[in-house]
Amino acid sequence: MEPGIVERVLRYVDAELLVELTRSLIRIDSVYRPERGTGEAGVARYVTELLEAWGFSVRVEEAAPGRPNVLAELCGTREGKTLLFEAHSDVVTEGDASLWTYPPFEGVVVDNRIYGRGACDTKGNLAAAMVALKAIKDAAADFGGRILLAVPVDEEGLMIGIKKMIESGWCNEVDGAIICEPEENQLCIAQKGALRIGIRAHGKMAHGAIPRAGINPITPVCRMVARLAELERSEGAHHGEDPLVGWPSITPTIFLAPPSGEPQINVIPNQAYVTLDVRTTPRQDHGFLKEAVLNIAREEADKVPGLRVETAVIDDRPCTYTPPDDPVVQAAAEAVRLVTGREPQYNGVPGATDGTFLWAWKGIPIVTFGAGKREVPHQVDEYVDIPELIETARLYAAAAMIFLSTRR
């Protein structure tokens, strides 16, 4: 690596641009709500136009109608490794906007913080990656290989964006990936696995005053949920707390009865539907858990004559782990030392990210880090601290140069 190149690149990290870019991204409502006409397309269009204006090569491909992925490329002066930055374009719903102190899609700055949906998850980190790549380009840094910036859709859903990128071959030559997520700039080298399971109980509609004329699906589904809480406790006692990703969990997240149509207080619904968000640690067996959930559902359904139950695995994502001595983790660690003067802190992601599929489907080593407190995403008054965000952009720029300076 050219002597002093990292320090020169860091001088080109534009803090003012970073703040304004983050605010601009927040102002684009990218919650996927086709009924309202919102989604990731606005962010994709804005990012594409800006990156092209900065001189990057950009490709766009729809993962689904109206849901475009973006991939930008910066090539070095010679052959070498490929580093991928990944930051998704979608955000979760703001919920009840009246509960927010500041409007969720305005990117308000108060007391050195940027407020808004996506401020830390992950539009601030997307902006940090863009500014880091621009700094490398503007500094005319001499490096081998290439840097890719992936901006996929639907990370907050079923991750169809990153799946499409992988299927299309966009990630075939990647040697390491930095996943841009809010982790307080701790280097996360492990991620929890995830199982999403739906349970649907079919009963018989009847008058609430004459319950024996129907088959009420609500009570057996409630018993299933109670037994799943016991399963969660049993799994926790058996496997314990993982040092990086914490405790396993089985969390009911949606309960609908009836799942469609209008509910009424004096009507027994014909169906009840519950979804489970199961988060696993490396020692757990997904096959065992799927079978355990199925058995609980069947056993409780068998206690109610005429009740029929269906279970469906909606998504299955493995745990991931990248060793601390992997080159992409080492590059991130050296960047932390160089930029902050601190020793890196290692941790694990409490959920799954798009990096799950890069690791599981393509064997790409990943490290996840970025600005933002871990507890803040998906909450009212989401924010990111500006000094930490600037630090993140500098870390991304330094990590890229360090990673690309080493041989395959």
C-alpha positions in Angstrom: 0.0 0.0 0.0 1.2 3.5 -0.9 2.7 5.1 2.3 0.3 7.6 3.9 -2.5 6.7 1.6 -5.0 5.9 4.4 -4.4 9.3 6.0 -4.8 11.1 2.7 -8.1 9.3 2.0 -9.4 10.2 5.5 -8.8 13.9 4.7 -11.3 13.6 1.9 -14.1 12.3 4.1 -16.6 15.2 3.9 -18.5 15.4 7.2 -20.9 18.1 6.0 -21.8 16.1 2.9 -22.4 13.0 5.1 -24.9 14.9 7.3 -26.8 16.4 4.4 -26.8 13.1 2.5 -28.2 11.2 5.5 -30.9 13.8 5.9 -31.8 13.6 2.2 -32.1 9.8 2.4 -34.3 10.0 5.5 -36.7 12.4 3.6 -37.4 9.7 1.1 -40.1 7.5 2.6 -38.8 4.0 1.7 -41.2 1.9 3.8 -42.5 -0.7 1.4 -46.2 0.2 1.3 -47.5 -0.4 -2.3 -51.0 0.6 -1.3 -49.6 4.1 -0.5 -47.1 4.2 -3.4 -44.0 4.1 -1.2 -41.0 1.8 -1.4 -37.3 1.7 -2.2 -37.5 3.1 -5.7 -37.1 6.7 -4.6 -33.9 5.9 -2.7 -32.6 3.8 -5.5 -33.1 6.6 -8.0 -31.5 9.2 -5.7 -28.5 7.0 -4.9 -28.0 6.1 -8.6 -28.1 9.6 -9.9 -25.7 10.8 -7.2 -23.2 8.0 -7.6 -23.2 8.5 -11.3 -22.6 12.2 -10.9 -19.6 11.4 -8.7 -18.2 9.2 -11.5 -19.1 5.7 -10.3 -20.2 2.9 -12.5 -23.7 1.9 -11.4 -26.0 -1.0 -12.3 -29.7 -1.2 -11.4 -31.9 -4.4 -11.4 -35.3 -5.0 -10.0 -35.6 -7.7 -7.4 -39.4 -7.4 -7.8 -41.6 -5.0 -9.8 -40.9 -1.5 -8.5 -38.2 -2.7 -6.1 -34.8 -1.9 -7.6 -31.4 -3.0 -6.3 -28.4 -0.7 -6.9 -24.7 -1.8 -7.3 -21.9 0.8 -7.6 -18.3 -0.1 -8.5 -15.0 1.6 -8.0 -12.0 -0.1 -9.7 -8.4 0.2 -8.6 -5.4 0.6 -10.9 -4.5 -3.1 -10.9 -5.8 -6.6 -10.2 -6.6 -7.5 -6.6 -9.3 -8.4 -4.2 -13.0 -7.3 -4.2 -14.5 -5.7 -1.1 -18.3 -5.3 -0.8 -20.1 -2.7 1.3 -23.8 -3.5 1.8 -26.5 -1.1 3.1 -30.2 -1.7 2.4 -32.6 0.9 1.1 -35.8 0.0 2.9 -36.9 1.1 6.4 -39.5 -0.2 8.7 -42.8 1.6 9.3 -42.8 4.8 11.4 -45.9 3.6 13.2 -48.0 6.4 14.7 -46.2 9.5 13.5 -47.9 11.6 16.2 -45.8 9.8 18.8 -42.6 11.2 17.3 -41.0 14.3 18.7 -39.8 15.3 15.2 -41.5 14.2 12.0 -40.1 10.8 11.0 -39.3 11.7 7.4 -37.7 15.1 7.8 -34.2 14.3 9.0 -34.2 17.0 11.7 -30.9 17.8 13.4 -31.0 18.6 17.1 -28.1 18.6 19.6 -25.7 16.9 17.1 -28.1 14.1 16.3 -30.1 13.4 13.2 -33.6 12.2 13.9 -35.8 10.2 11.5 -36.8 6.7 10.4 -33.7 5.0 9.1 -31.3 7.5 10.7 -29.3 4.6 12.0 -31.0 1.6 10.3 -29.5 2.1 8.0 -29.6 5.3 5.9 -26.9 7.0 8.0 -24.6 4.0 7.4 -25.5 4.0 3.7 -24.5 7.6 3.5 -21.3 6.8 5.4 -20.4 4.1 2.9 -21.1 6.4 -0.1 -19.0 9.2 1.4 -16.2 6.8 2.2 -16.1 5.6 -1.4 -16.2 9.1 -2.7 -13.3 10.0 -0.5 -11.2 7.1 -1.9 -12.1 8.2 -5.4 -11.4 11.9 -4.8 -8.1 11.2 -3.1 -7.1 9.3 -6.3 -6.0 6.5 -4.1 -3.8 3.9 -5.7 -5.1 0.4 -4.8 -5.5 -3.0 -6.3 -8.9 -4.7 -6.9 -12.2 -3.1 -6.6 -14.9 -1.8 -4.2 -18.6 -2.6 -4.6 -21.4 -0.8 -2.9 -24.6 -2.9 -2.8 -27.9 -1.2 -2.0 -30.5 -3.9 -2.0 -34.3 -3.7 -1.2 -36.3 -5.6 1.4 -33.7 -6.3 4.2 -36.5 -5.6 6.7 -38.7 -8.3 5.0 -37.6 -11.5 3.4 -34.4 -10.1 2.0 -35.4 -10.6 -1.7 -33.0 -7.9 -2.7 -29.7 -9.5 -1.6 -31.0 -12.9 -2.7 -31.6 -11.5 -6.2 -28.1 -9.9 -6.2 -26.6 -13.3 -5.4 -28.6 -15.2 -7.9 -27.7 -12.6 -10.6 -24.0 -13.2 -10.0 -23.2 -9.7 -8.7 -21.4 -11.1 -5.7 -19.5 -13.9 -7.4 -16.0 -12.3 -7.1 -16.4 -10.8 -3.6 -13.6 -11.7 -1.2 -15.0 -10.0 1.9 -18.0 -7.8 2.9 -18.7 -5.0 5.3 -22.4 -5.0 6.4 -23.4 -1.5 7.2 -25.7 -1.7 10.2 -26.1 0.1 13.5 -23.7 -1.6 16.0 -22.1 1.4 17.8 -19.0 0.7 15.6 -18.4 -2.6 17.4 -17.1 -5.3 15.1 -19.8 -8.0 14.9 -18.4 -11.2 13.7 -21.4 -13.4 14.5 -25.2 -13.2 13.8 -28.2 -15.0 15.2 -30.1 -17.4 12.9 -33.7 -16.8 12.2 -36.8 -19.0 11.6 -40.1 -17.4 10.7 -43.0 -19.8 11.2 -46.7 -19.4 10.6 -49.4 -21.4 12.4 -52.9 -21.4 11.0 -55.8 -23.1 12.9 -59.0 -23.8 11.1 -62.1 -23.9 13.2 -65.8 -23.3 12.6 -67.6 -19.9 12.7 -70.4 -19.7 15.2 -72.4 -17.3 17.4 -70.5 -16.3 20.5 -73.5 -17.2 22.7 -73.6 -20.7 21.3 -70.0 -21.8 21.3 -70.7 -25.5 21.1 -72.1 -24.9 17.6 -68.7 -23.9 16.4 -65.0 -24.7 16.8 -63.1 -21.9 18.4 -59.5 -21.8 17.1 -58.3 -19.1 19.4 -58.0 -21.2 22.6 -55.9 -23.9 21.2 -53.6 -21.4 19.5 -53.2 -19.6 22.8 -52.2 -23.0 24.4 -49.7 -23.5 21.5 -48.1 -20.1 22.3 -47.9 -20.9 26.0 -46.1 -24.2 25.2 -43.7 -22.3 22.8 -42.8 -20.1 25.7 -41.9 -23.2 27.6 -39.8 -24.4 24.6 -38.0 -21.1 24.6 -37.1 -21.5 28.3 -36.0 -25.1 27.7 -33.8 -24.1 24.8 -32.2 -21.3 26.9 -31.5 -23.6 29.8 -30.0 -26.2 27.6 -27.8 -24.0 25.4 -27.2 -21.0 27.6 -26.2 -17.5 26.6 -23.9 -17.3 23.6 -21.0 -14.9 24.3 -21.6 -13.0 21.1 -25.3 -13.2 20.2 -26.9 -13.7 23.5 -30.0 -15.8 24.4 -32.2 -17.8 21.9 -35.8 -16.7 21.6 -39.2 -17.7 20.3 -41.4 -14.7 19.9 -45.0 -14.5 18.7 -45.3 -11.4 16.6 -48.6 -11.5 14.8 -51.9 -12.9 16.1 -55.0 -12.6 13.9 -58.4 -14.1 14.5 -59.9 -14.0 12.0 -56.9 -13.5 9.6 -59.1 -11.7 7.1 -62.6 -10.2 7.2 -64.1 -8.2 10.0 -63.9 -9.4 13.5 -66.9 -9.1 15.8 -67.2 -9.5 19.5 -70.1 -12.0 19.4 -68.7 -14.1 16.6 -66.4 -17.1 16.9 -63.9 -16.8 14.0 -63.3 -19.6 11.6 -59.5 -19.2 11.8 -56.7 -18.0 14.0 -53.2 -17.3 12.7 -50.0 -16.6 14.6 -46.5 -16.0 13.4 -43.3 -16.8 15.3 -40.0 -15.0 15.0 -37.5 -17.6 16.2 -33.9 -16.3 16.8 -31.2 -19.0 17.3 -27.7 -19.3 18.6 -25.0 -21.4 16.9 -25.5 -24.4 19.1 -29.2 -24.8 18.2 -30.6 -27.2 15.6 -33.1 -25.5 13.2 -34.4 -29.0 12.2 -35.2 -29.8 15.8 -36.9 -26.5 16.4 -39.1 -26.8 13.3 -40.2 -30.3 14.3 -40.8 -29.2 17.9 -43.1 -26.4 16.8 -44.9 -28.7 14.4 -45.4 -31.3 17.2 -46.8 -28.7 19.6 -49.2 -27.4 17.0 -50.4 -31.0 16.2 -50.8 -32.0 19.8 -52.9 -29.0 20.7 -55.0 -29.4 17.6 -55.7 -33.0 18.4 -57.3 -32.0 21.7 -60.0 -30.2 19.8 -62.3 -32.4 17.7 -62.7 -31.0 14.2 -59.9 -28.4 14.5 -57.3 -28.5 11.7 -53.9 -26.9 11.9 -51.3 -25.9 9.3 -47.7 -24.8 9.9 -45.4 -23.2 7.3 -41.8 -22.2 7.5 -41.7 -18.7 6.0 -38.0 -18.2 6.2 -34.9 -20.0 7.5 -31.7 -18.2 8.0 -28.6 -19.8 9.6 -26.3 -18.3 12.2 -23.1 -16.9 10.8 -19.6 -16.6 12.2 -16.4 -15.0 10.7 -13.2 -15.7 12.7 -11.3 -12.6 14.1 -8.3 -13.5 12.0 -10.1 -13.3 8.7 -8.7 -10.5 6.5 -11.9 -8.5 6.4 -12.2 -8.6 10.2 -8.5 -7.8 10.6 -8.9 -4.8 8.2 -11.8 -3.5 10.2 -9.9 -3.9 13.4 -6.8 -2.1 12.1 -9.1 0.7 10.9 -10.6 1.1 14.4 -7.1 1.4 15.8 -5.9 3.9 13.2 -9.1 6.1 13.2 -10.0 6.0 16.9 -6.9 5.0 18.8 -8.9 2.4 20.5 -8.8 -1.4 20.5 -11.7 -2.9 18.6 -14.7 -4.3 20.5 -16.1 -7.6 19.1 -19.7 -8.5 19.4 -22.5 -10.3 17.6 -25.6 -9.1 15.7 -28.8 -9.9 17.7 -30.7 -10.5 14.5 -30.0 -11.5 10.9 -28.8 -9.1 8.1 -28.4 -9.3 4.4 -24.9 -10.6 5.2 -26.5 -13.8 6.3 -27.1 -14.9 2.7 -23.7 -13.6 1.5 -22.1 -15.9 4.1 -24.5 -18.9 3.8 -25.0 -18.9 0.1 -21.6 -17.7 -1.2 -19.2 -18.3 1.6 -18.3 -14.6 1.8 -16.6 -13.6 5.0 -18.6 -10.7 6.6 -18.1 -8.2 9.4 -21.0 -6.0 10.5 -20.5 -2.6 12.0 -21.8 1.0 11.7 -23.1 4.0 13.6 -26.1 3.9 15.8 -27.1 2.5 19.2 -28.2 -1.1 18.9 -31.5 -0.5 20.8 -32.6 2.4 18.7 -33.6 0.8 15.4 -37.4 0.3 14.8 -38.3 2.6 17.7 -40.1 6.0 17.8 -37.6 8.9 17.6 -34.9 6.9 15.9 -31.6 8.9 15.7 -27.9 8.7 15.0 -25.2 10.8 16.7 -23.3 12.8 14.1 -19.8 12.4 15.6 -20.3 8.6 15.6 -21.6 8.7 12.0 -18.5 10.7 10.9 -16.3 8.1 12.7 -18.1 5.4 10.7 -17.4 7.0 7.4 -13.7 7.2 8.3 -13.7 3.6 9.5 -15.2 2.4 6.2 -12.7 4.3 4.1 -9.8 3.1 6.2 -11.0 -0.5 6.3 -11.3 -0.6 2.5 -7.8 0.7 1.9 -6.3 -1.7 4.4 -8.3 -4.7 3.1 -7.3 -4.1 -0.5 -3.7 -3.6 0.4 -3.3 -7.3 1.3 -3.1 -10.2 -1.2 -5.8 -12.9 -1.7 
